[in-house]
Amino acid sequence: MFHKTTFLRQMLPFVLCLCVHVSIGQTKNPDSLIAALKTRNLTQEERSKHLSLLAHYHPRNDTALLVAQQALDLAVDIGNPILEAEALEEISHLQNKLGNNDLSFQASFRALRIYESLKMPVRQAASYTQLANNYMSNENFEEAIESLKKAESIYATSNEGENLVFTMLNLGEMFRLAGQLDSAETRFKEVISRNLQLKSPIAQGYSQGNLGMVHAEQGRLAEAKQNLTAAIVLMEPLDDPYSTSVYVAELGGVLKKEGDVQGAEQMLLKAMEMAQKAGLKEQIRDFGAKLSQFYESEGALDKALDYQKLFQVYQDSLVNKENIQKIERLKASYEIDKRESEIGLLNTINT
């Protein structure tokens, strides 16, 4: 008999309130940014900014990470802490998407220290959101909720309507992952209501997709299918395989519960293909678990074993005691550095 692994619950990709800091007139097109970087008319500050923008909008995560590191190195060389923190934000986001959570934590804490020292609360909120994403990746939902509450408090008093909506959306997802489905449903419906004015396709797509996942867990399959399908339609044109693949896989699970085995298999394989093409380690792990469970239930034990092995390879590389210990050391180091900075500032003032 095939040994049944304990599968992880599917985690939704996070909607980061980590927006690259775009000024009026700056382009979002990677080709245009590359062309601009080839000119000799840019200052060092402008070059670092353009590199961070290119990292943010580049379609390949591995290439984007190299570009973000170039932006960081340049910002450090010219001694511009704001550009340094912006590059660190991009690095943290990309490292997390690539499954390198300890490196993502490290970049987030570095960015947060800079923003705190410069007394930039809105930028701090973005770092808290990324930290919540890191905690979620380790299934530490309580720490994620605390980080999001700090971000929400800042956005609520800073006239940051869009970021406040996304933070509420993320808190709803933490409720879902914590098993508090009624609270999650309430939060997602509130986001949908607020988005009538905001009119953000991303907020609409995520809130409907999240709500569909809640309905799936509640056994409300018709509502789940309706919301997940709507979310996929909204997200696919946005070229976001990170989120779209999760909704596709979740829709596969709903179809399986309805008895549509062929449709379920098609959706799960499509989700895996999207994750592998984009190099999304966490999604490959989670979809491997879903496919293994699917094929075991259908009696296709060879395929079930293949996907179980794939799941285990990625699980071992993403979640282990060494990574957790690294994160705890980073958090402790951040607290120590923060106290030392405060003491140093007080000594300067006293002097």
PyMOL commands that set and color helices and strands:
alter all, ss='L'
color gray80, all
select helices_A, chain A and resi 30-37+44-57+61-78+81-97+101-117+121-137+141-156+161-177+181-198+201-217+221-238+241-257+261-278+281-297+301-318+321-350
alter helices_A, ss='H'
color red, helices_A
deselect
rebuild
show_as cartoon
